[in-house]
């Protein structure tokens, strides 16, 4: 398992988060993504951060492992913060960096946007960390079941999304393997002018795309050999069922949303 990238990976466990119905987790994450944009004060962000960190600790997965797995997105988080810090000009001047003024509004807005980004990535990562691809497929198909009345290919869409999530870690490992092979042949990805570094990426992308198409073809042949014909007439080994713990978690999340709106400015 690639410890430097956790998005799309599943970590087996027996925590309450692992045992939740996948539909419960998907609905909570869906509304969390919406309500995180309603936070506009220190305490409202504190409520959401407490919920996200508590959820991560409840999974039984080591929190440093989760933070390390978010390494690829830390650059985007820091870049977002610095972009707002030097572009936004609202409020009073707090200090200067190389004679460039840093405003209080820029610091507040940059912190808020970066924290939102961090919370969104971490909470959505918990879904794949605690839910198998099969459970994700069944949950998406169950939630989108009403669309079948209008002939929408729900099963195919759910299968496509779950396969995409499943192959994210595989493609990342393949990228790392190819980049090390190219580096051993003298290709430098980190130094030199920007034009040369962009040109050095081409030998990395070509074998990566070839490998991705090869994997897709092998998967399609394997599914065809097993007689896969879509969702018609298919049965499930485990039926999804809402239990008491799911209702309890829903009520807890509802309390978090109420606390969010009570602490907004």
Secondary structure, DSSP 8 states (H G I E B T S, - for coil): --TT--TT------SHHHHS-HHHHHHHHHHHHHHGGG--SHHHHHHHHHHHHHHHHHTTS-HHHHHHHTHHHHHHHHHHHHHHHHH---S-EEEEETTEEEEHHHHHHHHHHHHHHHHHHHHHHHHHHHS-HHHHHHHHHHHTGGGGGGT--HHHHHHHHHHHHHHHHHHHHHHHHHHHHHHHTT--SSSS-HHHHHHHHHHHHHHHHHHHHHHHHHHHHHHHHTT---STT---SS-----HHHHHHHHHHHHHHHHHHHT--
